[in-house]
């Protein structure tokens, strides 16, 4: 697995909203995966929003390692990122979840009672399967 940073063609692959699955580690050491929205910060960190009561958030606070697999349209090409949660911040004013909802839905997040925490993760390693850099 190559080490970070990602090459420019894979950064471009992450720019549009794509289907993604995040993997976290439970307190007992077992893995768990969940579909998710993601964003990419200008500094290359991955942004994910989580409900403050979510199991995923508890997992990451206990064990910050994570995996994120982002799928191309054909399901056979993907980019998998391994990294570590390095920042947890409360999503005041729903700014982060609104940005993600606009990215995926084209409008602000509909649940205005959402109590979210934004997790920022640094990419440490990555690998591809197929050719995600050729994805439209």
Secondary structure, DSSP 8 states (H G I E B T S, - for coil): -EESS--HHHHHHHHS---EEEEEE-TTS-EEEEEE--EE-TTS-EEEEEETT-HHHHHHHH--EEEEEEE-TTSS-EEEEEEEEEEEEE-GGGHHHHHHHHHHHSS--S-TT--EEEEEEEEEEEEEES-GGG--
